[in-house]
Amino acid sequence: MAELALNGGTPVRTKPFHPWPVFDGKEKQALIEVLESRTWGTLGPRVGRFEELFAEYLGCRHALGVCNGTVSLEAILRALMVGPGDEVVVPPYTFVATVSAVLSVGAVPVFADIDPRTNCVDPAAVENAVTDRTRAVIVVHMGGYPCDMDPVMGAAGRRGIPVIEDTAQAPGSEYRGRRLGTIGTAGSFSFQLSKNMSAGEGGAITTDDDSLADLCWSVHHCGRGRAGAWYGHPFLGSNYRMTDWQAAVLIPQLERLDEQIGRRERNAALLNRRVDEIPGLAAFRRDGYVTRHTWHLYQFRYRKEEFGGLPKGRFVEALAAEGVPCSTGYVPLNREPFITHPYVRRITGDRDYSALTLPGLDRACEETVWITQNVLLGSEEDIDDAARALEKIRRFSHELV
């Protein structure tokens, strides 16, 4: 008789985990107020208030609301004057937007390998990837885990190269006591549906540089100047503006963020202990510089050798069948079809990205499994269910091989 749910057995979990997104009467009331105000467009009072609150929360001079977390990267690159012929160092283990933003401004992405202990970019690989054509470095705080910023800032700073923090998955995470998105030249945030602060879609740009903030504002507002005429366009821009609808939702989302981070931290610690007790699984180690972790993803290592050679994809199918929301994670962006499309090749030339040797990336794609962040918002019983599902698959993995 089969035990695993994937083979027809009884799943460990049949009820859903903690719902996401989270909302209450504050969001409802705020949306009604926007509706009744008839200020449905952009540059409204709620956007301005959200920008003030978000900058204060992070501890930076400027926060600019935009319509999503892809155009936030594009706007920063444009404001930094990154364009055709320039190179931008990026990690290969990230959402495609990190790379597509570079290509969208006509620049060439240069992949720097990741550290498989964290799945964030390896600072030594960043140093090796920099050339005399490098105009920016983008780091990704993967799953909420802070990239090791000091050596990255040192390598870039010695050459006068701006560092952009892709903080889409890490609002509230801290590196040596500093909130992410405030350490580099600029930070980019996403408020897409799955993110730890969500408005369905939305994004933000953060910086302490007054001139850069003004240029980002111009880029996001059709190239207008702050004090210029409505039909005056001193800079090349686009429409990347946030609406009051989005800001109305984001203000209460920000208010409950700290409590949610605390809950995720506690539950992640519980799950780490259980994961480390299962042969073939390993929780990520936490470096001393990580003073706060938002846990947008719960990532752990899977070693198929301990599961009779069961492929990771099949393991994830089995975990999902037991009722735990999970994923195999990102794929190598340097091998995705878009990177060799003729349109992209007009930008990148004859670069053969598929020939790159990126052992950190290969290990991450082979071993990393994700559990979604809403699981960590639940009760200790929820964490126990997730752990029991993992233990069950380990015990009965022979059913699948």
Order of alpha helices (4+ residues) and beta strands (2+ residues): alpha-alpha-beta-alpha-beta-alpha-beta-beta-beta-alpha-beta-alpha-beta-beta-beta-beta-beta-alpha-alpha-alpha-beta-beta-beta-alpha-beta-alpha-alpha-beta-alpha
